Amino acid sequence: MTANIFKGKNEDEKKNIEEILENSIEIEEDLMRTYLITAERIHDDDELKERLENFAEGNAKRTKQLIDELNQSRE
């Protein structure tokens, strides 16, 4: 079980943290798309293509974690 990062925070602090998480989600999603699009364009370097796909996968996991944190704050 993860700790509630919002415990003990006032409403302004919660709203600020939520905004940061929402912005972070957008950044992670943009990076994920960029890595996937770039990987699709690579045809002669399988190692680089795989690394970019792994980067995208890491961004997807971080995005899910950020969404989970955001949802937890709204419970």
Secondary structure, 3 states (H helix, E strand, C coil): CCCCCCCCCCHHHHHHHHHHHHHHHHHHHHHHHHHHHHHHHCCCCHHHHHHHHHHHHHHHHHHHHHHHHHHHHCC
